[in-house]
Amino acid sequence: MSLSTSTIPLVLTVLLGATAAAQSRTPVPRERKARQLTLRAEEPPVLHPLHVAAHEVTTVTFDAPIVPESVDRSVLAPFFSRVAVHEDVLVLKASMDVPSGKEPVLTVRFAGPGAPAQVGFVLTTVAAEVDSQVEVFRQGRTAQDLGKELADLRARCAVTEPGLAMLRAQCARSGLGGAVLMGDVTPGGVAVAYLREPSVSPGMLAKRPHVLYRTESTRALSTLLINPVGSAPWIPGVARMTPRGSNAPPAREFPLLMQVNQLAPGEQATVVVEWRALPDLPAGTHYTLELLDSKGKRGVRWEEVAP
């Protein structure tokens, strides 16, 4: 069966029209956005737009605890395949784009006292973008608060920079050969000493031996840390060395080295800290050595450590 000459243009027109219609239905990729939202007690409550989209995950984090039960899941059920509410995180995964005119309103109450007591969102779908991550700050920080935080960060960077500089220099010179090149190992050899049990162990356990290695220019302490069962994960932070005495120099901090990123409850791992010998210490000066987590709260401490 053959098509007549007059029929061919009509068939082509239909085919081209169908192709164009199919192309027009092809979804345009949306740009994933990360935003910050600051709530202020003195401002009247408003509904804040939250852009969601089909099969996209939107995570909302809060800087203050929220009440999970305040989230009305029944309002979200027609549009979302996943709704997870935690102490300070809300996770949404839309099963479809929210139709225009049917945008649900979501209210989240804060758990603690203070203002504002809650925050409201209107969940919408737009063509160009989707909110991938939104950070909600219950109270905006003043310029004075930000200035103090910046000053604290600068001071902390200045304290940790010597230890970081040493580690950066060693990155390209690892192993025994690198130690020789760096002057950490000399013909004078390595002296080994053993520290006693830590005087204080807030939230952690340290298992013997606590080995202190000394070379002409370098010191390194190695110990086995145990995160007790039932505790929160332990993330390594810094070692703080505080010289004792009225004329002693200020405390210094050095990075902790560990082969894993964190210790889960019940886990243990060897932790090492390395630092340069301190020639400016007055003769006979001892120091306090602390191995702390990333928050500076949990770890172990030795008093009266010889340099």
BAMI-116411 format. One record per residue: x, y, z of N, C-alpha, C, O in turn; residue in three letters. Coordinates in steps of 0.02 Angstrom, whole numbers, plus 50000, padded with zeros to 5 digits. Example, Ala and Ser with C-alpha at 12.3 -4.5 7.8 and 13.67 -1.06 7.14 Angstrom:
506604971650390506154977550390506604983550390507124983450423ala
506424988850354506844994750357506455000250394506705005750402ser
//
This chain:
500434994050000500005000050000500445006250000500915006750040met
500295010849955500715016849950500315022949967499705023149956ser
500665028149993500335034450009500345039049949500835039249911leu
499795042549940499775047249885500205053249901500385054549958ser
500355056949848500785062849857500455068049902500795071449940thr
499805068649899499455073549940499405071450013499305075650057ser
499465064850027499395062450095500035063350135500015064350196thr
500605063050101501255063250135501345069550177501545068950235ile
501215075650152501295081650194500865081450256501075083750309pro
500245078650251499805078250309500095073650363500075075250422leu
500375067950341500675063250389501275066350423501355065750484val
501695069850384502285073150413502085078350464502405079150516leu
501545082050448501315087250494501095084250561501245086950614thr
500715078550557500485075350618501075072750659501085073550720val
501565069650624502145067050660502555072550693502755071850750leu
502655077950657503035083450685502675086550744502985088450794leu
502015086950740501625089750795501665085350857501725087850913gly
501645078750846501695074250904502375074650936502435074550997ala
502915075250894503585075950921503665082350961503955082251015thr
503395087750936503435094150971503065093851038503295096551088ala
502475090451037502095089851099502475085751151502475087451210ala
502805080351128503195076251174503775080151202503925079651262ala
504105084151160504665088151184504425093451234504775094951282gln
503825096151222503575101251268503415098451336503415102051386ser
503275091751339503125088651403503745086451440503705084451498arg
504335086751408504955084851441505115089651498505185095651485thr
505165087251560505275091851616505955095451610506465092551592pro
505935101751626506555105751625506895104951693506575105951745val
507535103251695507875102351759507835108751801507935114351776pro
507685107851865507645113551910508305114651945508665109851960arg
508475120851959509075122451996508955121252070508475123752099glu
509405117352101509355115952173509645121752212510225123752202arg
509255124452257509445130352294509585128652368509255124252396lys
510065132252398510195131952470510075139052497510385143852474ala
509605139652545509425146252570509465146552646509485141352680arg
509495152552671509465153852743508875158452757508735163152720gln
508525156952811507935160752831508015162852903508095158652947leu
507985169352916508065172052983507395174653008507075178752976thr
507185172153066506555174253097506715179353151507205178553188leu
506305184553156506425189653207505785190653247505225190953220arg
505875191153313505305191653358504895197953346504295198053356ala
505235203253325504885209653318504485210153253504105214853244glu
504565205453208504215205653144503575201553148503565196353181glu
503025203753115502395199953116502485193253080502875192753033pro
502135188053103502195181453071501935181452999501415184352985pro
502305178252955502115177652885502235170452863502605166752896val
501925168552808502055162052779502645162552731502655166752686leu
503135158352742503735158452700503675153152645503525147352660his
503795154952583503745150052528504295144852533504875146452546pro
504105138552523504575133052522504465129352456503945126252445leu
504965129752411504885126952344505065119552344505625117652359his
504575115352327504675108152323504525105952252504225109652213val
504735099752235504625097152168504615089552171504885086552217ala
504295086552123504215079352120504895075852123505355077552086ala
504945070852168505525066452175506155070152200506705067452197his
506065076252224506625080052251506575080152327506025080452355glu
507155079852361507175080052434507325087252457507805090352434val
506915089652502507015096252532507145095352606506745092352642thr
507715097952629507915097252699507895104152732508205108952708thr
507535104652787507485110952824507795109752893507575105452930val
508315113552910508635113052975508485119153017508395124652991thr
508445118153082508285123553129508845124253180509145119253201phe
508985130353200509515131453250509255130853321509635132053368asp
508625129153329508325128053395507865121953390507595120553337ala
507785118253445507365112253443506645113853424506375119253440pro
506325109253388505635110053367505215104453398505485099653426ile
504555105153392504085100053417503875095753357503475098053316val
504125089653351503945085553292503205084553283502955084353227pro
502825084053340502115082853336501725088853307501145088253289glu
502055094653303501705100453276501625100253201501245104053172ser
501985095853168501945095153095501345090853078501325084953097val
500865093553042500245090053023500395085752960500395088352904asp
500525079352971500695074952916500105073752868500205072452809arg
499485074152894498905072952851498845078152796498605076652741ser
499065084252810499055089552759499565088052704499455089852646val
500125084752723500655083452675500565076952637500845076152583leu
500175072352664500115065652636499945065452561500225061352526ala
499495069652536499315069052464499895070752417499875068752359pro
500395074352440500915076852395501615074052409502055074752368phe
501705070752467502385068752487502415061352503501975058552537phe
502945058052478503055050952492503475050052554503505044552582ser
503805055252577504215054752637504155061152677504245066652650arg
504005060352741503995065952788504345063552852504085059352888val
504935066152866505325064252925505445070552967505705075552942ala
505255070153030505335075953075505745073753135505575068953169val
506295077253147506735075753203506775081853249506385086653241his
507235081653296507275086953346507395093853315507135098853339glu
507805094053263507955100453232508005099953156508305104353124asp
507715094753127507755093753054507075091353028506735087253059val
506885094052970506285091952935506495089852864506805093752828leu
506315083652845506495081052779505865079452741505435075752765val
505805082152680505215081152638505435078452570505915080952541leu
505075073552545505175071152476504505071052442504055067252460lys
504425075352391503785076052357503685070252308504145068252273ala
503075067652306502905062452257502645065452193502575061952143ser
502495071952194502225075352135502335082852143502455085252199met
502285086452089502285093752093501635095952126501105093152112asp
501675100952169501075103452202500665107452152500905112352125val
500035105452141499615109152093499475116252116499415117652176pro
499425120752069499275127652084498585128152116498105125052091ser
498525131952169497895132752203497785127652259497295128252296gly
498225122652265498155117552317498765117352363498905112152392lys
499115122852368499735123052407499585121952482499215125852512glu
499875116652512499765115552584500155120452626500685122952605pro
499895121852685500235126252733500505121852790500145117752818val
501135122852806501475118852856501685123452914502015128552903leu
501505121652975501685125453034502145121253078501995115453092thr
502695124153100503185120653143503265124853206503445130753202val
503135121753264503225125253328503905123953357504185118453349arg
504185128853390504825128053425504695125253495504185126753526phe
505165121153519505065117653582505205122153642504825121753691ala
505705126253641505895130153698505535136753702505185138753655gly
505625140253758505325146853765505665151953719506205150653693pro
505345157553711505625162753668505165164253610504645161153602gly
505385168953571504985171153513505445171353451506045172653456ala
505135170153392504445168053382504315160853405504785156853409pro
503675159353420503505152753445503455147653390503505141653403ala
503345149853328503265145153273503455148453207503555154553204gln
503495144353155503635146953088503165143353040503045137353048val
502905146952991502445144152943502725144152873503065148852853gly
502585138852835502815138252766502205136852721501735133452741phe
502225139552661501755137552609502155133852556502635136552528val
501965127652542502345123152499502105123852427501525122252411leu
502545126252384502365127552315502865124252268503415122352289thr
502675123552205503115121152153503195126552100502695129152075thr
503815128152083503955132952030504385129651977504695124451990val
504385132451918504705129151862505475129451865505805124751842ala
505745134851892506465136051884506905132851938507485131351925ala
506625131851998507075129852053506695125652105506085125452105glu
507085122452148506825118652204507285119852263507895120252255val
506995120552323507395121552383507675114852405507305110552429asp
508325114052398508655107852419508815108052493508735102952528ser
509045113752518509205114452589509025121552612509205126452580gln
508665121852668508475128352697508675128252770508475123752808val
509055133252791509255133952861508815139352893508775144952867glu
508495137752948508055142452982508385144553048508545140353090val
508495151053055508775153853116508215157353154507895161953128phe
508105155153216507555157853255507665165153273507195169153273arg
508275166853288508445173753304509055175853265509565172353268gln
509025181253229509605183653192510145186153238510015189053290gly
510765184853218511325187253258511485194453242511465196453184arg
511645198353293511815205353283512515206053255512905201253254thr
512675212053232513345213253207513865212253262514425210053249ala
513675213853324514135212753380514265205353391514825203253404gln
513735201153385513805193953392514265191153338514705187153352asp
514145193353276514555190953221515285193053229515745189253213leu
515395199253254516075201553265516435197453317517025195853310gly
516085195753371516385191653424516545184653397517065181953412lys
516085181853358516205175153330516805175253283517215170653284glu
516865180453243517435180953197518085181653236518585178553218leu
518085185653290518685186353330518885179753363519475178153366ala
518385175953386518535169453416518825164653365519295161053380asp
518555164753305518805160353252519525162153233519935157753223leu
519665168653228520345170753212520835168653266521385166453251arg
520635169353329521075167453383521195159953381521765157653393ala
520685156053367520765148753364521215146753306521625142153312arg
521135150153249521555148653191522295150153207522735146353187cys
522415155653243523095157453260523405152253306524005150753302ala
522995149353351523255144353398523425137853362523925134653377val
522995135753315523085129353282523545129653221523765124453196thr
523705135553197524105136053136524785132653140524985129353092glu
525165133353196525815129853198525755122353187526155119353151pro
525255119253219525165112053209524965110353139525195105353111gly
524515114353109524305113053040524875114052991524945110252943leu
525285119153003525855120352959526335114452960526615112552908ala
526435111553018526875105753023526585099952984526945096452949met
525935098752990525625093252954525645094352878525755089652840leu
525535100552857525565101952785526265100452758526335097852703arg
526775102252796527455101052773527615093652769528025091552728ala
527275089652810527415082452811527015078552760527165072752747gln
526505081452731526055077752687526435074552629526295068752611cys
526915078152600527285075552543527885071452564528255068952521ala
527995070652629528595067152653528395062252708528635062752765arg
527965057552692527735052852742528225047052749528685046352709ser
528115043052801528535037152811529185038852845529325044552862gly
529595033652855530235034552890530705039052850531045043252880leu
530725038152784531155042552744530955049852750531385054252753gly
530295051152751530065057952759530255060752827530435066652833gly
530235056552879530425058752946531165060752948531355065552981ala
531585056852912532295058552909532395065152871532775069452893val
532045065952814532105072152776531885078252816532185083552811leu
531355077352856531095082952895531515084352957531405089352991met
531995080052972532405080953032532075078553095532315079953150gly
531515074853087531175072253146531535066153175531495064853235asp
531895062553132532305056853154533025058353137533185059553079val
533465058353186534165059953177534585054153207534305049653238thr
535245054253197535665048953227535595048553302535775043553333pro
535325053853333535215053653405534665048753425534625046853483gly
534255046653376533745041653390533115044353421533015050453425gly
532695039753442532045041353471532015038753542532145032853554val
531855043053590531775040953659531035039553672530595043253647ala
530895034453710530205032353723530075032753798530465030253838val
529515035953816529295036253886528565034353888528215034453837ala
528325032653948527635030453956527305034954008527555035754064tyr
526725037753989526355041954036525925037554081525735031954063leu
525795040154140525335036754185524625037354160524495040354107arg
524155034554197523455035054178523235042454178523485046354219glu
522785044354134522555051254134522255053154201521945049154235pro
522355059454220522085061754283521325062854278520965061954328ser
521085064654219520375065854208520185062954141520565063654092val
519605059654136519365056954073518625058454064518215054054071ser
518455064654049517735066454042517415063253980517535065453924pro
517025058053992516645054953938517015050053895516725047253849gly
517665048753908518055044153868518495039753913518575041153972met
518765034453883519235030053918519875029653877519855029553816leu
520455029453911521105028653878521425022253904521455021053964ala
521665018153858521945011653875522705011753865522945014353814lys
523075009053912523805008653907524005004353848523625000053825arg
524635005553824525125010553848524995017353817524755017953761pro
525175022553855525155029453831525885031353815526255033253860his
526075030753753526775031153733526955038153710526625040953666val
527475040953740527725047453720528405046553686528885044353717leu
528435048353621529045047753583529385054653581529055059753570tyr
530045054653591530415060953590531015060253542531405055553547arg
531075065053496531685065753458531975072653474531715076253517thr
532505074453440532815080853454532345086653443532365091653479glu
531905086053392531475091753375530735090353380530335095053376ser
530535084153390529825082353385529605078153444529995074353473thr
528975078953462528655074753513528025071853482527695074953441arg
527855065653503527235062553480526965058053535527335054253566ala
526315058553548525985054353598525495049753562525115051953518leu
525515043353580525055038453552524685035053609524985032853657ser
524015034553602523625031153653523005028153620522825030053564thr
522685023553654522085020353629521485023253666521415022553726leu
521045026553628520445029553658519845024953646519785021953593leu
519415024553696518815020353693518205024853706518185028453756ile
517725024453661517105028153671516605023553706516395018553676asn
516415024953768515975020353805515315019053771515055023353735pro
515055013153782514395011253756513865015953785513875017553845val
513405018153743512885022753765513055030053757512635034353770gly
513675031553737513885038553727513725040753655513565036653612ser
513785047153644513715049853576514345048353536514875047253566ala
514315048253470514925047453430515445052653449515285058353464pro
516075050453449516635054853468517025056753405517295052453371trp
517035063253391517385065953331518025069353355517985073953396ile
518615067353330519235070253354519275077653341519075080153288pro
519545081253390519635088453383520365090353385520725089553336gly
520595092853443521285095153449521585092553514521235090453560val
522245092753516522615091753578522825098753603523125102653566ala
522665100153666522835106653694523395105653745523335101753792arg
523935109353734524515108853779524575115553815524695120753785met
524495115353881524505121353922525105121253970525085117554019thr
525625125053957526195125354002525985127854071525555132254076pro
526285125054124526125126954193526625132254217527205132354197arg
526385136554260526825141554289526625148554270526295149654219gly
526825153354311526615160354301526935163454240526625167754209ser
527545161454222527885164454165527865160054103528235161154056asn
527435155054104527405150354048527055153553988526635157953997ala
527225151453927526895154053867526175151753863525985147253901pro
525775154753819525065152853814524975145653788525435142653761pro
524365143153798524205136353775524245135953699524145140953663ala
524415130053675524435128753603523995122753587523895118353630arg
523735122553526523305117053505523595113753442523865117153398glu
523525107153439523785103353382523245098353360522865095853401phe
523205096953295522695092353270522805085253296523375083053305pro
522255081653307522285074653325522275070453261521905071853215leu
522675065153260522705060653203522385054053221522545051053273leu
521925051753179521585045453191521405042453123521235046153077met
521445035853115521335032753050520595032353031520435030652974gln
520145033753077519435034053062519185041053077519495044853114val
518605042753048518345049453056518035050653124518035056253149asn
517765045353155517455046053220517425039253254517515034053222gln
517285039453319517195033253358516465032653376516195036853412leu
516135027353352515455026053372515455023353444515975021253468ala
514885023353477514855020553545515115013353547514905009253506pro
515565012053594515855005353601516475004253558516794999053565gly
516655008853513517235007953471517865010853503517815014953548glu
518445008753478519075011253502519555012153443519475008953391gln
520055016453452520545017753399521145021153429521105024453481ala
521715020353395522335023653416522305030953394522135032553337thr
522475035353440522485042553426523195045053437523515043253487val
523435049053391524125051653394524095059253388523705062053350val
524515062553427524615069753420525365071053416525755068053452val
525555075553371526265077053360526375084553366525955088553343glu
526925086453396527085093553401527845094553403528225089953418trp
528035100553387528745102353390528955103753462528555106353502arg
529575102153478529835103853544529795111353555529885115153508ala
529665113453616529585120453631530205123253665530285122553726leu
530645126353627531265128853657531165134753704531605136353744pro
530575138053699530455143953740530195142253810530075146753850asp
530105135753824529875133953891530425135053942530995132753931leu
530285138353998530795138954051530985132054077530585127454077pro
531595131454100531845125054125531395122454181531195126154225ala
531245115954178530835112854229530085113754221529705111454263gly
529875117154168529165118254158528815111854134529055108454089thr
528265110354165527845104854143527205107754111527085113754115his
526815103354082526205105854050525645100854059525745095054074tyr
525025103454049524425099254048524275097553975524265102053932thr
524155091253961524015088953893523315086053890523155081353927leu
522885088853847522195086653840522075084353768522285087753721glu
521745078753760521505076353695520755077153694520405073753732leu
520495081653651519795083653655519425082153590519725081553537leu
518765081553596518355080553536518245087253501518505092353522asp
517855087053447517765093053405517405098653443517445104453423ser
517045096953496516695102053536517095104253597516895108853633lys
517675101153608518105103053664517835100853732518015103853782gly
517405095753734517095093753797517305086853821517425085953881lys
517355082053776517485075153796518185073153774518405074653718arg
518545069753819519225067553801519585064953862519285062353909gly
520245065753862520665063553919521185069053932521345073053889val
521435069053995521915074254014522455071454059522315067654105arg
523075073554045523645071954087523915078354118523975083454083trp
524085078154181524385083854215525135082554223525355076854224glu
525515087854230526235087554246526625083154196527015078854216glu
526505084254131526875080554080527535084154067527545090154057val
528075080354067528725083354055528805084853981528565080953939ala
529135090353963529215092153892529675087353855529795088153795pro
//
